[in-house]
Amino acid sequence: MEISDNDIRRVRELCRLRFDDFEAFREEFLRIVRFVDAVRELKTDEVEPMYYPGRDSCPERDDKVGFSLPPHEALRNAPHRLDDFFAVPKVL
């Protein structure tokens, strides 16, 4: 895949990346693209999709009620709180 410097600058703009050494970023970016191209060439037609990265399924545990801190204890070191809850900035 041919990628121009303008393509790399556009990716930088879209991702809002800031860096001083364009050439170093360019080399690393192209190395990643070459790796992705190599992965694309692998023959995976006969490979079944995996739902978990390992051979075992996701371990489950019983949902048991246990010890928990009272709200005033849990919130003692919280920088911001609202009643009995942690106050955090909105994420848009």
C-alpha positions in Angstrom: 0.0 0.0 0.0 1.4 3.4 -1.0 1.1 6.1 1.6 2.2 9.6 1.0 3.4 12.2 3.5 0.1 14.0 3.0 -1.8 10.9 4.0 0.3 10.7 7.2 -0.3 14.3 7.9 -4.1 13.8 7.4 -4.1 10.9 9.8 -2.1 13.0 12.3 -4.8 15.8 11.9 -7.7 13.4 12.3 -6.2 11.8 15.4 -5.1 15.1 16.8 -1.5 13.9 17.3 1.3 16.2 18.1 4.9 15.4 17.6 8.1 17.2 16.7 9.9 14.6 14.6 7.8 13.9 11.5 10.3 11.6 10.0 10.4 9.3 13.1 6.6 9.2 13.2 6.5 8.5 9.5 8.9 5.5 9.8 6.9 4.0 12.7 3.6 4.6 10.9 4.9 2.9 7.8 6.3 0.0 9.8 2.8 -0.6 11.3 1.1 -0.4 7.9 3.6 -3.0 6.6 2.8 -5.3 9.5 -1.0 -4.9 8.8 -0.4 -5.7 5.1 1.6 -8.8 6.1 -1.3 -10.0 8.4 -3.8 -9.4 5.6 -1.8 -11.9 3.4 -2.3 -14.7 5.8 -4.7 -17.4 4.7 -7.5 -17.6 7.3 -10.2 -19.2 5.2 -10.2 -22.4 7.3 -9.7 -20.8 10.7 -12.8 -20.6 12.9 -13.5 -17.3 14.6 -12.6 -17.2 18.3 -14.8 -15.6 21.0 -12.0 -15.6 23.6 -8.3 -15.1 22.9 -7.3 -18.1 24.9 -8.4 -21.7 24.7 -10.5 -21.5 27.9 -13.8 -19.7 28.2 -14.2 -16.7 30.4 -14.2 -17.9 34.0 -17.3 -17.2 36.0 -17.8 -16.8 39.7 -20.8 -16.8 42.0 -22.3 -13.4 42.6 -22.2 -13.4 46.4 -22.9 -10.5 48.7 -19.8 -9.6 50.8 -18.3 -6.9 52.8 -18.4 -3.4 51.4 -17.5 0.0 52.8 -20.2 2.4 53.9 -20.6 5.4 51.5 -18.9 7.9 53.9 -15.9 5.6 54.2 -15.6 4.9 50.5 -15.9 8.7 49.7 -13.5 9.8 52.4 -10.6 10.5 49.9 -12.7 11.4 46.9 -11.7 14.7 45.4 -15.3 15.5 44.4 -18.5 14.0 45.6 -22.2 14.6 45.2 -24.3 13.2 48.1 -23.3 9.6 48.3 -21.7 9.4 44.9 -18.3 10.1 43.3 -18.6 13.3 41.1 -16.7 13.0 37.8 -16.5 15.3 34.8 -18.9 14.6 31.9 -17.5 12.6 29.1 -19.0 13.5 25.7 
